[in-house]
Amino acid sequence: MTKIHFINSTQLYIAQNAEVSLKLAGNTAQVTFTAGKNRKCPIKNLSKNEFVDLSTGKVKKRRHSENRFQSPKSVRKSIN
């Protein structure tokens, strides 16, 4: 379960080069910030079931889930 943290705005520091996104919902604000974007993909798809990890050069097999609820991250993104 995701924990919600309430932070006083005077305690928050965001760097000048950070990319910031803000979502407003009523009296709630969600701030997400990162130092930058990842411009390179670390994997290359070979087929539906295999891919290459470009950092190591190893060929790996994909793990497919039976249904969406096996991936809580996917469900959390849909709810948000």
HELIX and SHEET records of a PDB file:
HELIX    1   1 SER A    9  GLN A   11  5                                   3    
HELIX    2   2 ARG A   68  GLN A   70  5                                   3    
HELIX    3   3 PRO A   72  ILE A   79  1                                   8    
SHEET    1   A 2 GLU A  19  ALA A  25  0                                        
SHEET    2   A 2 THR A  28  THR A  34 -1                                        
SHEET    1   B 3 ILE A  43  ASN A  45  0                                        
SHEET    2   B 3 GLU A  50  ASP A  53 -1                                        
SHEET    3   B 3 LYS A  58  LYS A  61 -1                                        
END                                                                             
